[in-house]
């Protein structure tokens, strides 16, 4: 399972990328999760200030 990012809600703040232990998230115009690197820790869901990340 890889988390889903709502690109309409994502503000590209980078909080999710900062908390990711595997550096699986990159941020440009919005956050993007690399499914091959994501370990499903779900830290990013709790860290997102705008609730743009879901399971």
Secondary structure, DSSP 8 states (H G I E B T S, - for coil): ---EE-TTT-----HHHHH-TT--EEESSSEEE-TTT-----HHHHH-TT--EE-
